[in-house]
Amino acid sequence: MVYRNIIFDFDGTLTDSRRDIAGAQLWALRTLGFEAYREEDLYPLIGKPLHETFARLLPETHHHRIPEVMALYSEYYPPRALQTTVLFPGVRETLTHLRSRGHRLAVASTKKGQGIKRATDHFGITELFDRLQGSDGIPFKPAPDVLLAILSQLNWDASETLMVGDTDADILAGQRAGTATCAVTYGSLTHEELLSYRPDFVIHRMDELPALAETGEGRPGISQDSERHAV
């Protein structure tokens, strides 16, 4: 077993939560009078810390309103977080298969731990994970802290661990924590954008993951003509 331990990002990797998250962000922006965005404009920002997201969306002259728009979002989103959110195809089956083969699984998310568990309970997958690690009081990815917390708490060896995610923050956090990295192309970033961060592997579907985890062989994610981002 090459990768005994697998750490997953949540939104954009295990769940398609784009409409619920972007819809709540859009509502918060429009409540303050910012009407320029469409829901799909916000999709590439999903998974980033809220402050960073709204700093990109609000004009610089309105950055003093970031705490206000964050508060609106944080009030509006939780009771609506699972209205349209679904597991990506093959996620449930893949997680179940990996557990049956003896792999140990965890989640490392920008969400708070309570929000992760609410979602995993909703989908009936909580018991498949050894740890649901949110970013409560922990620096957000791409800092490695959320991954290091998992490795430390569960006594996992980074060399036996694979980080799976859909954003640059996931890949960089894995690299900084010393794990192998696997990018999924069906989330926030395109295949080409992900390649620029030099993940070890790339998958286009979740059901490609078991063979990769078992053998360490898969579609290489390292683009030969791209420079590695500083880690």
NORTA-V546460 format. One record per run of one state. SS is the DSSP state (2 for helix, 1 for strand, 0 for the rest). FROM is the first residue (numbers start at 1). LEN is the number of residues. If there is no record, write none. Layout:
ss->SS from->FROM len->LEN
ss->SS from->FROM len->LEN
//
This chain:
ss->0 from->1 len->4
ss->1 from->5 len->4
ss->0 from->9 len->2
ss->1 from->11 len->1
ss->0 from->12 len->3
ss->1 from->15 len->2
ss->0 from->17 len->1
ss->2 from->18 len->14
ss->0 from->32 len->7
ss->2 from->39 len->7
ss->0 from->46 len->4
ss->2 from->50 len->8
ss->0 from->58 len->2
ss->2 from->60 len->21
ss->0 from->81 len->5
ss->1 from->86 len->2
ss->0 from->88 len->3
ss->2 from->91 len->10
ss->0 from->101 len->3
ss->1 from->104 len->5
ss->0 from->109 len->4
ss->2 from->113 len->11
ss->0 from->124 len->2
ss->2 from->126 len->3
ss->0 from->129 len->2
ss->1 from->131 len->3
ss->0 from->134 len->11
ss->2 from->145 len->10
ss->0 from->155 len->3
ss->2 from->158 len->3
ss->1 from->161 len->5
ss->0 from->166 len->2
ss->2 from->168 len->10
ss->0 from->178 len->2
ss->1 from->180 len->5
ss->0 from->185 len->6
ss->2 from->191 len->5
ss->0 from->196 len->5
ss->1 from->201 len->3
ss->0 from->204 len->2
ss->2 from->206 len->10
ss->0 from->216 len->4
ss->1 from->220 len->1
ss->0 from->221 len->11
//
